[in-house]
Amino acid sequence: MSNKVYITKSSKYLPNQPIGNEDMEKYLGEIDGRASKARRIVLRNNGITTRYYALDQHQNFTHTNAQLTKNAIEQLFDESFSRDQLEILSCGTSTPDQLLPSHAAMVHGLLKGKTVELNASTGICCSGMNALKFAFLAILSGQAENAISTGSECVSPWMIAERFEKEIQSLKELEEQPVLAFKKDFLRWMLSDGAGAFLLQNKPNEKGISLKINWMDSVSYANELETCMYAGGEKLPDGSIKPWQHFSTDEWLKESIFSIKQDVKILDEYILKKGVESQLKVLEKRGVSVQDFDYFLPHISSYYFKEKLYQEFKDAGHEIPIEKWFLNLSKVGNVGAASIYVMVEELMNSGQLQKGERILLSVPESGRFSYAYAYLTVV
């Protein structure tokens, strides 16, 4: 027997103080002692003005990913729902603190409390939505009465200057230009740290609003498109990925194998086109039109894509009026898997939602072009 599923509480945890554009290199450091030439160009296009890092100006780490996630989750516990009532913990991230054990297990270890069922979702931005879907389906199927799902990132440790110094030194030794490749430097000015969490239950709140999850859907284009965003490997001329295990330990440092990279060329070519294609496909399947939702929450990595995405939808006969769009990218930054949680948290706790309103969530992932959607009703 199918149950109904509601997001009854939402929370976020953004570490330390917001960091402005001019202070970013004070935290991440300057590679080879020189300011990045790409920084101003990237920041001008992405429209982000502040973001959060789990480190200080001396590149000392202040939080792990698991700690960020735990801090977000703990805000969901109160007199109406305690940690000892929790049945399922489902966590998604693209930047876990270690390869093994899973991120979900490490978060559970910090939370203490009782034994629970765990799910750890990997991937990039869609990992947070995949974590949400596991929790949603568990309650929908009657396997559980409640669950907590999370999306989190702790990417700043991947981006500090120290991580790239060996590569720059190697370029100097080869008498090549000691400049970090744009595919790596680009992302240093795009990404942020933080965590978001949802409490899902099979009954809505008795007081205040809840968000009923009507359905969730996702689409992958990995069957037809090559990798765009990756870490722990290197992209070869034929589009395949050579994994980190196939490099020598010396090459790990000389080529910054574990850095996060993005093929900007295919990002521009496909991210919007496949996003529109997948959203139209899902909404047609679900019988939903633009007129059926009041809020559109798209996770975009940069405001560079906002007008372009709007135009792509319009050209496809699916124009979404700008007044329906809800974004907070400029002030919290691109928090990857946590971004959609942080957007929903702000909207849900804003006091502006009215019962009966509907919300469409849209999350793209450029890893190998995946898209995840959720359709909510305010109750």
VEXDREN-2710 file (C-alpha; in Angstrom, 1 decimal):
% VEXDREN-2710
k/r/px/py/pz
1/MET/0.0/0.0/0.0
2/SER/1.5/3.4/-1.0
3/ASN/1.8/6.1/1.6
4/LYS/2.1/9.8/1.2
5/VAL/5.4/11.4/1.9
6/TYR/6.0/14.9/3.3
7/ILE/9.1/17.1/3.9
8/THR/8.1/18.3/7.3
9/LYS/11.4/20.1/8.2
10/SER/14.3/21.5/6.3
11/SER/17.7/22.9/7.6
12/LYS/21.1/24.0/6.4
13/TYR/24.6/24.5/7.7
14/LEU/27.0/26.9/6.0
15/PRO/30.4/27.0/7.7
16/ASN/32.1/30.1/9.1
17/GLN/31.4/33.5/7.6
18/PRO/30.4/34.4/4.1
19/ILE/33.4/35.2/1.9
20/GLY/33.4/37.9/-0.8
21/ASN/34.9/37.7/-4.2
22/GLU/38.0/39.8/-3.3
23/ASP/38.9/37.6/-0.4
24/MET/38.7/34.1/-2.0
25/GLU/42.4/33.8/-2.6
26/LYS/43.1/34.7/1.0
27/TYR/41.4/31.4/1.9
28/LEU/42.3/29.2/-1.1
29/GLY/45.8/30.7/-1.6
30/GLU/47.6/31.9/-4.7
31/ILE/49.1/29.2/-6.9
32/ASP/52.8/29.8/-7.5
33/GLY/52.4/33.1/-5.5
34/ARG/50.4/34.7/-8.3
35/ALA/46.8/35.8/-8.4
36/SER/44.7/33.8/-10.8
37/LYS/44.1/35.3/-14.2
38/ALA/40.9/33.3/-14.5
39/ARG/39.3/34.4/-11.2
40/ARG/37.8/37.8/-12.3
41/ILE/36.5/36.4/-15.6
42/VAL/34.8/33.4/-13.9
43/LEU/33.3/35.5/-11.1
44/ARG/32.0/38.2/-13.6
45/ASN/30.1/35.5/-15.4
46/ASN/28.9/33.3/-12.5
47/GLY/27.3/36.2/-10.6
48/ILE/28.2/34.7/-7.2
49/THR/29.1/37.4/-4.6
50/THR/29.5/35.4/-1.4
51/ARG/30.2/31.7/-0.6
52/TYR/31.3/29.6/2.4
53/TYR/34.5/27.6/3.1
54/ALA/35.2/25.0/5.8
55/LEU/38.7/26.5/6.3
56/ASP/40.4/29.7/7.5
57/GLN/42.8/32.1/5.9
58/HIS/45.7/29.9/6.9
59/GLN/44.2/26.9/5.0
60/ASN/43.4/25.2/8.3
61/PHE/40.3/23.0/7.9
62/THR/37.5/23.8/10.3
63/HIS/35.0/21.1/9.4
64/THR/34.8/17.8/7.6
65/ASN/32.0/17.0/5.2
66/ALA/30.6/14.6/7.7
67/GLN/30.6/17.4/10.4
68/LEU/28.9/19.8/8.0
69/THR/26.2/17.2/7.4
70/LYS/25.8/16.3/11.0
71/ASN/25.4/20.0/11.9
72/ALA/22.6/20.4/9.4
73/ILE/20.8/17.3/10.6
74/GLU/20.9/18.2/14.2
75/GLN/18.7/21.2/13.5
76/LEU/15.9/18.9/12.6
77/PHE/15.7/17.4/16.1
78/ASP/13.4/19.0/18.6
79/GLU/10.6/18.0/21.1
80/SER/8.4/16.8/18.2
81/PHE/11.1/14.6/16.6
82/SER/14.1/13.2/18.4
83/ARG/17.2/11.4/17.0
84/ASP/16.0/8.2/18.6
85/GLN/12.9/8.2/16.4
86/LEU/14.9/8.3/13.1
87/GLU/14.6/5.2/11.0
88/ILE/16.6/5.9/7.8
89/LEU/19.6/8.2/7.1
90/SER/20.2/8.8/3.4
91/CYS/23.2/11.0/2.5
92/GLY/24.4/12.3/-0.9
93/THR/27.7/14.1/-1.7
94/SER/30.3/14.3/-4.4
95/THR/33.1/15.1/-2.0
96/PRO/33.2/12.5/0.8
97/ASP/36.0/12.8/3.4
98/GLN/37.3/9.4/2.4
99/LEU/36.9/6.6/-0.2
100/LEU/35.7/4.1/2.5
101/PRO/33.6/3.9/4.7
102/SER/30.6/5.6/3.1
103/HIS/29.7/9.2/3.8
104/ALA/26.4/8.1/5.4
105/ALA/28.2/5.8/7.8
106/MET/30.6/8.6/8.9
107/VAL/27.7/11.0/9.5
108/HIS/25.8/8.3/11.5
109/GLY/28.9/7.8/13.6
110/LEU/28.9/11.5/14.5
111/LEU/25.2/11.6/15.2
112/LYS/25.4/8.7/17.7
113/GLY/21.8/7.8/18.8
114/LYS/20.3/4.5/17.8
115/THR/20.9/2.1/14.9
116/VAL/19.3/3.1/11.6
117/GLU/19.2/2.0/8.0
118/LEU/21.8/3.8/5.9
119/ASN/22.0/4.8/2.2
120/ALA/24.9/6.6/0.6
121/SER/24.4/8.2/-2.8
122/THR/27.4/9.0/-4.9
123/GLY/27.7/11.2/-8.0
124/ILE/27.8/15.0/-8.3
125/CYS/25.0/17.4/-7.9
126/CYS/22.3/14.7/-8.4
127/SER/23.6/12.7/-5.4
128/GLY/21.6/14.9/-3.1
129/MET/18.4/14.2/-5.1
130/ASN/19.2/10.5/-5.3
131/ALA/19.5/10.5/-1.5
132/LEU/16.1/12.2/-1.3
133/LYS/14.6/9.7/-3.7
134/PHE/15.8/6.7/-1.6
135/ALA/14.1/8.2/1.5
136/PHE/11.0/9.1/-0.5
137/LEU/10.6/5.6/-1.9
138/ALA/11.2/4.0/1.5
139/ILE/8.3/5.9/3.1
140/LEU/6.1/5.6/0.0
141/SER/6.4/1.9/0.0
142/GLY/5.7/1.6/3.7
143/GLN/9.2/0.4/4.6
144/ALA/9.6/3.3/7.0
145/GLU/7.6/6.0/8.6
146/ASN/10.4/8.6/8.6
147/ALA/13.8/9.3/7.1
148/ILE/16.4/12.1/6.9
149/SER/18.0/12.9/3.5
150/THR/21.0/15.2/3.0
151/GLY/23.1/16.8/0.4
152/SER/26.5/18.2/1.3
153/GLU/29.8/19.3/-0.1
154/CYS/33.2/20.1/1.4
155/VAL/35.2/21.0/-1.7
156/SER/37.5/23.8/-0.4
157/PRO/40.2/21.3/0.7
158/TRP/40.4/20.1/-2.9
159/MET/41.0/23.7/-4.2
160/ILE/43.7/25.2/-2.0
161/ALA/46.8/26.3/-3.8
162/GLU/49.0/23.7/-2.1
163/ARG/47.2/21.0/-4.1
164/PHE/48.6/22.3/-7.4
165/GLU/52.1/23.4/-6.4
166/LYS/53.7/20.1/-7.5
167/GLU/52.1/20.3/-10.9
168/ILE/53.3/23.9/-11.4
169/GLN/56.8/23.0/-10.3
170/SER/56.8/20.1/-12.9
171/LEU/55.7/22.5/-15.6
172/LYS/58.6/24.8/-14.7
173/GLU/61.1/21.9/-14.9
174/LEU/59.8/21.1/-18.3
175/GLU/60.3/24.7/-19.3
176/GLU/56.6/25.1/-20.0
177/GLN/54.3/27.9/-19.0
178/PRO/53.5/27.4/-15.2
179/VAL/49.8/28.2/-15.5
180/LEU/47.1/25.9/-14.1
181/ALA/44.8/24.6/-16.8
182/PHE/41.5/26.4/-17.1
183/LYS/39.6/23.1/-16.6
184/LYS/40.9/23.1/-13.1
185/ASP/41.3/26.8/-12.3
186/PHE/37.7/27.5/-13.5
187/LEU/36.2/25.4/-10.7
188/ARG/38.2/27.0/-8.0
189/TRP/36.0/30.1/-8.3
190/MET/32.7/28.2/-8.7
191/LEU/32.3/25.9/-5.8
192/SER/31.3/26.2/-2.1
193/ASP/31.0/24.2/1.1
194/GLY/27.8/23.5/3.1
195/ALA/25.1/21.0/3.9
196/GLY/21.3/20.8/3.8
197/ALA/18.9/18.3/5.3
198/PHE/15.2/17.3/5.0
199/LEU/13.1/15.3/7.5
200/LEU/10.6/13.2/5.6
201/GLN/7.5/11.7/7.3
202/ASN/4.4/9.8/6.3
203/LYS/2.2/12.5/7.9
204/PRO/2.3/16.3/7.5
205/ASN/2.9/18.8/10.3
206/GLU/0.0/19.5/12.5
207/LYS/1.0/23.1/12.6
208/GLY/2.7/25.1/9.9
209/ILE/3.4/23.9/6.3
210/SER/4.8/20.7/4.9
211/LEU/5.9/19.9/1.4
212/LYS/4.2/16.8/-0.1
213/ILE/6.4/15.0/-2.6
214/ASN/4.1/14.0/-5.4
215/TRP/6.8/12.4/-7.6
216/MET/10.5/12.3/-8.4
217/ASP/12.1/11.4/-11.7
218/SER/15.6/11.4/-13.2
219/VAL/17.3/11.0/-16.6
220/SER/20.8/10.1/-17.6
221/TYR/22.5/10.7/-20.9
222/ALA/25.7/8.8/-20.1
223/ASN/24.7/6.3/-22.8
224/GLU/25.3/9.0/-25.5
225/LEU/27.6/11.7/-24.0
226/GLU/31.2/11.6/-22.7
227/THR/32.3/12.7/-19.3
228/CYS/32.3/16.4/-18.6
229/MET/33.1/16.9/-14.9
230/TYR/35.4/14.5/-13.1
231/ALA/38.0/14.0/-10.4
232/GLY/40.4/11.2/-9.6
233/GLY/41.3/10.5/-13.2
234/GLU/42.3/12.2/-16.5
235/LYS/40.3/12.5/-19.6
236/LEU/42.0/11.1/-22.7
237/PRO/41.7/12.3/-26.3
238/ASP/39.1/9.7/-27.2
239/GLY/36.8/11.0/-24.3
240/SER/37.4/8.0/-22.0
241/ILE/38.7/8.5/-18.4
242/LYS/42.0/7.0/-17.2
243/PRO/41.4/6.2/-13.5
244/TRP/43.7/7.3/-10.7
245/GLN/44.7/3.7/-10.1
246/HIS/46.4/3.6/-13.5
247/PHE/48.7/6.5/-12.7
248/SER/51.9/6.2/-10.6
249/THR/51.9/7.9/-7.2
250/ASP/54.3/10.4/-8.6
251/GLU/51.9/11.3/-11.3
252/TRP/49.1/11.9/-8.8
253/LEU/50.9/15.0/-7.7
254/LYS/52.6/16.1/-10.9
255/GLU/49.3/16.1/-12.8
256/SER/46.9/17.0/-10.0
257/ILE/45.0/13.8/-10.7
258/PHE/42.6/14.2/-7.7
259/SER/41.6/17.8/-8.6
260/ILE/38.1/18.5/-9.8
261/LYS/38.0/19.2/-13.5
262/GLN/35.4/20.2/-16.1
263/ASP/35.4/20.1/-19.9
264/VAL/33.9/23.5/-20.5
265/LYS/33.4/23.0/-24.2
266/ILE/31.0/20.1/-23.9
267/LEU/29.4/21.7/-20.8
268/ASP/28.3/24.7/-22.9
269/GLU/27.2/22.4/-25.8
270/TYR/25.0/20.0/-23.8
271/ILE/24.1/21.1/-20.3
272/LEU/21.2/23.4/-21.3
273/LYS/20.0/21.4/-24.3
274/LYS/19.8/18.1/-22.4
275/GLY/18.3/19.9/-19.4
276/VAL/15.4/21.2/-21.5
277/GLU/15.0/17.9/-23.3
278/SER/14.9/15.9/-20.1
279/GLN/12.5/18.3/-18.3
280/LEU/10.0/18.3/-21.1
281/LYS/10.2/14.5/-21.3
282/VAL/9.5/14.2/-17.5
283/LEU/6.8/16.8/-17.4
284/GLU/5.0/15.2/-20.4
285/LYS/5.2/11.8/-18.7
286/ARG/3.7/13.3/-15.5
287/GLY/1.1/15.4/-17.2
288/VAL/2.5/18.7/-15.8
289/SER/2.6/22.0/-17.6
290/VAL/4.1/25.4/-16.8
291/GLN/0.8/26.6/-15.5
292/ASP/0.7/23.8/-12.9
293/PHE/3.6/25.0/-10.7
294/ASP/4.0/28.3/-8.8
295/TYR/7.8/28.1/-8.1
296/PHE/10.6/26.8/-10.2
297/LEU/13.8/26.0/-8.3
298/PRO/16.6/25.2/-10.8
299/HIS/20.0/24.4/-9.5
300/ILE/22.3/26.4/-11.8
301/SER/26.1/26.6/-11.3
302/SER/26.3/30.1/-12.6
303/TYR/24.0/33.0/-13.4
304/TYR/25.7/32.8/-16.9
305/PHE/23.2/30.0/-17.5
306/LYS/20.0/31.7/-16.2
307/GLU/19.0/33.8/-19.2
308/LYS/20.3/31.1/-21.6
309/LEU/18.1/28.4/-19.9
310/TYR/15.1/30.7/-19.9
311/GLN/15.5/31.2/-23.6
312/GLU/16.0/27.5/-24.3
313/PHE/12.8/26.8/-22.5
314/LYS/11.0/29.6/-24.4
315/ASP/12.3/28.3/-27.8
316/ALA/11.0/24.8/-26.9
317/GLY/7.5/26.2/-26.2
318/HIS/7.9/25.8/-22.5
319/GLU/8.5/29.4/-21.3
320/ILE/8.8/29.6/-17.5
321/PRO/8.1/33.2/-16.3
322/ILE/11.0/34.6/-14.4
323/GLU/8.7/35.5/-11.5
324/LYS/8.4/31.8/-10.8
325/TRP/12.1/31.3/-10.5
326/PHE/13.6/31.0/-7.0
327/LEU/17.4/31.2/-6.7
328/ASN/19.9/32.0/-3.9
329/LEU/23.1/31.1/-5.8
330/SER/24.6/34.7/-5.5
331/LYS/24.7/34.6/-1.7
332/VAL/25.4/31.0/-0.8
333/GLY/27.4/29.9/-3.9
334/ASN/27.3/26.7/-5.8
335/VAL/27.1/24.0/-3.1
336/GLY/26.7/21.1/-5.5
337/ALA/24.6/18.3/-4.0
338/ALA/23.5/20.7/-1.2
339/SER/22.3/23.5/-3.4
340/ILE/18.8/22.2/-3.9
341/TYR/18.4/21.6/-0.2
342/VAL/19.6/25.1/0.7
343/MET/17.2/26.6/-1.8
344/VAL/14.2/24.6/-0.5
345/GLU/15.2/25.4/3.1
346/GLU/15.2/29.1/2.4
347/LEU/11.9/29.0/0.5
348/MET/10.2/26.7/3.0
349/ASN/11.2/28.8/6.0
350/SER/10.5/32.2/4.3
351/GLY/6.9/32.4/5.3
352/GLN/5.8/33.2/1.8
353/LEU/4.5/29.8/0.8
354/GLN/0.8/29.2/0.7
355/LYS/-1.0/25.9/1.0
356/GLY/-1.9/24.5/-2.4
357/GLU/1.1/26.0/-4.2
358/ARG/3.3/23.7/-6.2
359/ILE/7.0/23.6/-6.6
360/LEU/9.2/22.1/-9.3
361/LEU/12.8/21.2/-8.4
362/SER/15.3/20.7/-11.2
363/VAL/18.9/19.5/-10.6
364/PRO/21.4/19.0/-13.5
365/GLU/24.7/17.2/-13.1
366/SER/27.4/17.7/-15.7
367/GLY/29.4/14.6/-14.7
368/ARG/28.1/12.7/-17.6
369/PHE/24.9/14.7/-18.0
370/SER/22.2/13.6/-15.5
371/TYR/19.1/15.5/-14.5
372/ALA/16.8/14.9/-11.4
373/TYR/13.4/16.4/-10.8
374/ALA/10.9/16.5/-7.9
375/TYR/7.3/17.9/-7.8
376/LEU/6.1/19.2/-4.5
377/THR/2.8/20.6/-3.1
378/VAL/2.6/22.9/-0.1
379/VAL/0.1/21.4/2.4
END
